């Protein structure tokens, strides 16, 4: 097992989805860390310094919009690429994703191959 391709933080309050994303990325050679919600994400991101963060939008305590805003405000996490993942796919949601500084936007249900491609691209591996 060589060097990991990149470090990814997977954030989702749904354990099944969180594990699905994590396993798919691990199988591709990424170093994967997980968080259960936005607050957990901010703590873990400062700790593990991920290259890419996959972030669910609808979560308790701190949603994906606010979490992305906070990630962008912090010197430590500003450089991480953010992929928002949500069932909400209206144009206003996409626009809001851009406004808060998301780098990519995937809608649920997503294709794992598309997710992996997006993460690879954002990590500069495409």
C-alpha positions as CSV (number, residue, x, y, z in Angstrom):
1,X,0.0,0.0,0.0
2,X,1.6,3.2,-1.1
3,X,1.0,6.8,-0.3
4,X,-2.7,7.9,-0.2
5,X,-3.8,9.8,-3.2
6,X,-5.3,12.6,-1.0
7,X,-6.9,13.2,2.3
8,X,-10.8,13.3,2.3
9,X,-13.2,14.2,5.1
10,X,-16.6,12.6,4.6
11,X,-19.4,14.4,6.4
12,X,-23.0,13.1,6.6
13,X,-25.4,12.6,9.5
14,X,-26.6,9.4,7.9
15,X,-24.2,6.6,8.9
16,X,-25.1,4.4,5.9
17,X,-24.3,7.1,3.4
18,X,-21.2,8.2,5.3
19,X,-19.9,4.6,5.2
20,X,-20.8,4.2,1.5
21,X,-18.9,7.3,0.5
22,X,-15.9,6.4,2.8
23,X,-15.6,2.8,1.5
24,X,-15.8,3.9,-2.1
25,X,-13.1,6.5,-1.6
26,X,-10.9,4.1,0.4
27,X,-11.1,1.5,-2.3
28,X,-9.7,4.2,-4.7
29,X,-6.7,4.8,-2.5
30,X,-7.8,8.0,-0.6
31,X,-7.1,8.5,3.1
32,X,-10.6,8.9,4.5
33,X,-11.7,10.6,7.7
34,X,-15.4,11.0,8.8
35,X,-17.6,13.4,10.7
36,X,-21.2,13.2,11.7
37,X,-22.3,16.8,11.3
38,X,-21.1,20.3,10.6
39,X,-19.7,21.0,14.0
40,X,-17.9,17.7,14.0
41,X,-16.6,18.6,10.5
42,X,-15.1,21.9,11.6
43,X,-13.2,20.2,14.5
44,X,-12.0,17.2,12.3
45,X,-11.0,19.5,9.4
46,X,-8.8,21.6,11.6
47,X,-7.2,18.3,12.9
48,X,-6.7,16.3,9.7
49,X,-6.4,19.1,7.2
50,X,-8.2,17.4,4.3
51,X,-7.6,18.1,0.6
52,X,-11.3,17.5,-0.1
53,X,-14.4,17.5,2.0
54,X,-17.7,15.8,1.0
55,X,-20.4,17.6,2.9
56,X,-24.1,16.7,3.3
57,X,-26.3,19.9,3.2
58,X,-29.2,18.9,5.5
59,X,-27.7,18.0,8.9
60,X,-28.5,18.8,12.5
61,X,-26.5,21.3,14.6
62,X,-24.8,23.0,11.6
63,X,-26.0,22.5,8.0
64,X,-23.7,22.2,5.0
65,X,-24.2,25.8,3.9
66,X,-23.1,27.2,7.3
67,X,-20.3,24.6,7.6
68,X,-18.9,25.6,4.1
69,X,-19.1,29.3,5.1
70,X,-17.1,28.6,8.3
71,X,-14.6,26.4,6.5
72,X,-13.9,29.3,4.1
73,X,-13.6,31.8,7.0
74,X,-10.9,29.7,8.7
75,X,-7.3,30.1,7.7
76,X,-6.7,26.4,8.5
77,X,-9.4,25.0,6.3
78,X,-9.9,27.7,3.6
79,X,-7.9,25.8,1.0
80,X,-9.9,22.5,1.3
81,X,-12.1,21.8,-1.7
82,X,-15.8,21.3,-0.8
83,X,-18.3,19.0,-2.5
84,X,-21.8,19.6,-1.3
85,X,-24.0,16.5,-1.5
86,X,-27.8,17.0,-1.2
87,X,-31.2,15.8,-2.3
88,X,-32.0,19.5,-3.0
89,X,-31.3,20.3,-6.6
90,X,-33.2,23.4,-7.4
91,X,-31.3,26.2,-9.1
92,X,-31.5,28.4,-6.0
93,X,-29.7,25.6,-4.1
94,X,-27.0,25.4,-6.7
95,X,-26.6,29.2,-6.6
96,X,-26.4,29.1,-2.8
97,X,-23.7,26.5,-3.0
98,X,-21.6,28.8,-5.2
99,X,-22.3,31.7,-2.9
100,X,-20.9,29.9,0.2
101,X,-17.9,28.8,-1.8
102,X,-18.5,25.1,-2.6
103,X,-16.3,23.7,-5.4
104,X,-18.7,21.1,-6.6
105,X,-22.3,20.0,-6.1
106,X,-23.7,16.5,-6.3
107,X,-27.4,15.5,-5.9
108,X,-28.6,12.4,-4.1
109,X,-28.9,9.7,-5.1
110,X,-25.5,10.1,-6.6
111,X,-23.4,7.7,-8.7
112,X,-20.3,6.6,-6.7
113,X,-18.3,6.8,-9.9
114,X,-19.3,10.4,-10.4
115,X,-18.4,11.2,-6.7
116,X,-15.0,9.5,-7.1
117,X,-14.4,11.4,-10.3
118,X,-15.3,14.7,-8.7
119,X,-13.1,14.1,-5.6
120,X,-10.1,13.1,-7.9
121,X,-10.6,16.2,-10.0
122,X,-10.7,18.5,-7.0
123,X,-7.7,16.8,-5.4
124,X,-5.8,17.6,-8.6
125,X,-5.6,13.9,-9.7
126,X,-7.8,14.0,-12.8
